[in-house]
Amino acid sequence: KKKKGADERPQRFYRIPFIRPGDKDSPFKKKGWWFAHFDGQWIARQMELHPDKDPVCLVAGKDDMEMCELSLEETGLSRKRGAEILPREFEDEWSKHYKGPEYVRAAPKK
């Protein structure tokens, strides 16, 4: 197995269902989806799909104040069964909803 270089950050993708706080006690619970793309330990892109609202697509460097501030390790996502998805699954949803410029990975920090 080839050793990863120090500047090579793993790209990992996650999808988590959520129910809005106001809907928890409602018989008409509507489930949404929270998607995340982590570039190494830090979030690069985040997307929320709500059943009755426009999608929310956020990109690191532009929408930092609205994005998940936890590292991948702190979120516990990598230990949550069924949460990790294939890059293609994330990209398919992202391309349906994000109307901005194409995502370009940040250069490794020197």
Phi, psi and omega in degrees: 000131181285136179284137179285141176291159183297333182267004180268111181259130179295141177258119182231148188230140184223153175221126183230131174284150174215156174240130181302142182308322181289342183265354187306319183263001182278142175289348182252049181300135178243123182270133174249180180231138175247121179248145178217141173243117178257130175257098189070230181274350189243147183290136179253319178219146180220140181219136176242126177249113180258144182298328185231028178221165176293148178297150176247117179242124184236143182233133178300144182091341180240317186244027187309321185293340182257358187262165175303129183262355183276151173287164179303316179301316182294330181288333184078004183300323184292345178257357183271117182299134176081358183278326183283136180237168178287149177308319182298321180298317178295310184299323179299313179292317181302314183292335177289329191245334184270126184251007181272192180294157180300142180289133176235126180299141177293145177292147178300144178284136181266000000 
